[in-house]
């Protein structure tokens, strides 16, 4: 009973926990929101041009995309052909369908230096491309 009276000064069960849980949760939410805003600001600044790949005429352009190593980034993938494509990369663990005339954003992780193959899984005759992290 002494433990209950220490945790519940007003004598009600859970009083201490209920009175402090909301302020703690709100403070944590504000801190996490601020951290997310800082990370988003660092990841993309106004005027930055995002790396982009376009499929047109059954070919990726560029066939080799160079990106900074050890930095997460957003990749724009545009399908300028008349059929849907599937942008896929086993090494990057990415697989996205892109409708004709559509541009999608693919969130890419921080890549170690190296070469990462991508391809159109719907059309085996489309030449592969690579992302090179330097």
Secondary structure, DSSP 8 states (H G I E B T S, - for coil): -HHHHHH-TTSSTTHHHHHHHHHHHHHHHHHHHHHHHHHHHHH--TT---EEEEEETTEEESSEEEE-TT--EEEEEEE-SSS-EEEEETTTTEEEEE-TT-EEEEEE----SEEEEEEETT-TTS--EEEEE-
